[in-house]
Amino acid sequence: TIHVGARANNILDARTKVTATNVIYNATDNFAEVSTKVDAPSVQVDLAASIIVPPGLRAGATSSWTYRVENLGPDTAADWQLSFTLPPNTTLAASSIDAAQGTCTGLTLNTPNSAVTCHGTSLAAHAHVDLQLSLSVSLQTSPSIPASATVSTSNCDTNPANDSYSLLLDFVEPNLSAAMTSDKATAVSGELVTQTLTVTNTGPTATGIL
């Protein structure tokens, strides 16, 4: 069994030759060949996977992620599937998908590295299905998180290059700086001096400052 990768209106030729260490009695018939005409599939689709994450991903916070299956056409896709594993150092807090468009397995709350599979019977041309996830990122984690997803269909996908999608998300961390000032450059014994400490954060909200 072979997968046909040739373009439509071409001829797929296959040839084979049988040999042996013994002397072949009739060497004229140890060759075989077959030809197959390649026709265009009756249904052609182009499924694409994508992951949408709002900017400002922070460790210790929960953010909304969208895993999308899109059919770029030209025909309706049958039996589409979306597969991915939850990104490392994240756990699922909530999820939602339009039940009329598809169903998912593996959406278990507070379970790291869960394998998720979503399936639908059809997806119209130029339409998409969104799986909405609320993911919590652990505090003790690396500076970035990789994420990926793959889509498939029972139809002929004319552009397999966009069936998989991956990205690397960098964290936006608090950026703290400190400065001190004094109301007097010099002072005598017993004199009151006021010193002011100013802490500035040019990044997202910081907690647990000491």
Helices and strands as residue ranges (DSSP letters): E 10-17, G 27-29, E 31-38, E 44-45, E 47-52, E 62-71, E 77-85, E 90-96, E 103-105, E 115-123, E 127-137, E 144-152, E 156-157, G 160-162, E 164-170, E 176-182, E 195-201
